[in-house]
Amino acid sequence: MLSATGRELLGRLAGADVSPDRVLALAQSLRQEYPAELVAAALTQQALRVAATAKFSRADQMLFTRSGLEQASSEQTARHAAGRFAGALIVADLCCGIGGNLTALADARPGGVTIGVDSDPASLGFARHNAAVLAPGARLGFACADVRTVRLNRVDAVFVDPARRDAKGRLPTGRYLPALQWCLDLTATVPRVGIKAAPGLRKELVPPGWEIEFVAVGRELKEAMLWSPDLARTQTTATVLPAGDTLTCADPAARSTAPAPAPPGEYLFDPNPAVTRAGLVTKLAGLLGAWQIDPMIAFLSANEPKFTPFARTLRVIESAPWHEKRFGARLRDLGIGTADIRRRGLAGDVAQIHRRLGLRGPGAAVIVLTRVSDRPWGLICVPVTPDGPAAPDAQAQGRPGLETDQG
Ligand SMILES: C[S@@+](CC[C@H](N)C(=O)[O-])C[C@H]1O[C@@H](n2cnc3c(N)ncnc32)[C@H](O)[C@@H]1O
């Protein structure tokens, strides 16, 4: 793909429909002019570019391997992480893959030097191409090597995004290549280290003095960033992109200023998953002047509407101990035909409950199945924004019966 003919062929495929029912005919005609292998690679590349638009605004100019794209940081999360390296002159991106983070690191530091290292030659070649396209003029270096063998003595800071899969597929949860401990130990050579880890990372693995930052894009939890003491700003952070709002806590064990837990009032707040994972629900409660509906449940409540980037605001229409038949009847009375069911702290098959509720009507609602003072509790709610009622959750529209259980 990096050859002149490869580029020419890719140029011809720009915007082409490479969906399964079109691709055979297209391949046949292109094989009249180009070698079959090149045609197959270019068609794959075009399909990857289409898929990559979910992560990159200029995907149509980039090159991908399939697993490189799957593992790449999106432009939004990469740009956010790169912000921490603003003052570093020479940054090494260890395990740079196809360069999602590398290009953001180079772009964020005009005049800085960014060095990409990866053991996979195809990924590295594409990282070089992608960085040249997306961060033109950046000072870049590349090394195809096992990161554990590279010397880092002239480097000011390191970003490392260890793989969560090997040649055979996904690694067991919590395993990384290279190992997380190796990444943490990088501070012995370079004090400024940022590690991208899975959002499910066990917090007890984070050494004292390091910051753990949970990053969500909208309400989707994407990653946990670990910042070494020289890059840390606090102990725990929840960040919500694209705006980059951050909720921080220097001492998660500190006493909360939130009111004591109590049953739900007129509004319910559904914290962003980054807040929940960061253990900052009581901190958010204190900021909102809201209370937890149960000490073990990550739903907050208040009698006035409040709006924050860290939670979704829901107006409560019905709040009562959960009784499936009574809730079904009430939902039918309200004409609720579309429901986004949120289950938290209660067992039960949401798809079956959804079916048994027998919903019909033009309305949409969020149904919350949870626990209050250790009793199964149900709420019928509608999302609200500062401007009035919110559009129903896009996810719920096409997929009623959505289930979450975030503790
Ligand atoms: C999660 S991906 C990196 C994605 C990258 N940050 C991006 O945004 O495009 C992990 C990469 O680590 C590389 N890798 C794993 N173990 C390695 C090692 N010991 N040395 C060098 N690279 C390694 C893999 O080849 C893979 O490209």
PDBQT file of the ligand as one rigid body, heavy atoms in Angstrom, charges set to zero:
ROOT
HETATM    1  C1  LIG A 501      -2.850  -1.272  21.769  1.00  0.00    +0.000 C 
HETATM    2  S1  LIG A 501      -1.799  -1.299  20.404  1.00  0.00    +0.000 S 
HETATM    3  C2  LIG A 501      -1.256   0.343  20.295  1.00  0.00    +0.000 C 
HETATM    4  C3  LIG A 501      -2.251   1.272  19.688  1.00  0.00    +0.000 C 
HETATM    5  C4  LIG A 501      -1.756   2.691  19.501  1.00  0.00    +0.000 C 
HETATM    6  N1  LIG A 501      -1.599   3.389  20.758  1.00  0.00    +0.000 N 
HETATM    7  C5  LIG A 501      -2.693   3.491  18.617  1.00  0.00    +0.000 C 
HETATM    8  O1  LIG A 501      -3.400   4.355  19.114  1.00  0.00    +0.000 OA
HETATM    9  O2  LIG A 501      -2.702   3.238  17.401  1.00  0.00    +0.000 OA
HETATM   10  C6  LIG A 501      -0.448  -2.187  21.033  1.00  0.00    +0.000 C 
HETATM   11  C7  LIG A 501       0.753  -2.385  20.140  1.00  0.00    +0.000 C 
HETATM   12  O3  LIG A 501       1.783  -2.964  20.933  1.00  0.00    +0.000 OA
HETATM   13  C8  LIG A 501       2.652  -3.682  20.113  1.00  0.00    +0.000 C 
HETATM   14  N2  LIG A 501       3.511  -4.504  20.990  1.00  0.00    +0.000 N 
HETATM   15  C9  LIG A 501       3.126  -5.454  21.880  1.00  0.00    +0.000 A 
HETATM   16  N3  LIG A 501       4.198  -5.924  22.544  1.00  0.00    +0.000 NA
HETATM   17  C10 LIG A 501       5.265  -5.245  22.071  1.00  0.00    +0.000 A 
HETATM   18  C11 LIG A 501       6.649  -5.264  22.377  1.00  0.00    +0.000 A 
HETATM   19  N4  LIG A 501       7.156  -6.074  23.318  1.00  0.00    +0.000 N 
HETATM   20  N5  LIG A 501       7.468  -4.431  21.710  1.00  0.00    +0.000 NA
HETATM   21  C12 LIG A 501       6.974  -3.596  20.749  1.00  0.00    +0.000 A 
HETATM   22  N6  LIG A 501       5.677  -3.530  20.439  1.00  0.00    +0.000 NA
HETATM   23  C13 LIG A 501       4.832  -4.345  21.086  1.00  0.00    +0.000 A 
HETATM   24  C14 LIG A 501       1.715  -4.397  19.164  1.00  0.00    +0.000 C 
HETATM   25  O4  LIG A 501       2.391  -4.735  17.966  1.00  0.00    +0.000 OA
HETATM   26  C15 LIG A 501       0.606  -3.340  18.973  1.00  0.00    +0.000 C 
HETATM   27  O5  LIG A 501       0.838  -2.634  17.765  1.00  0.00    +0.000 OA
ENDROOT
TORSDOF 0
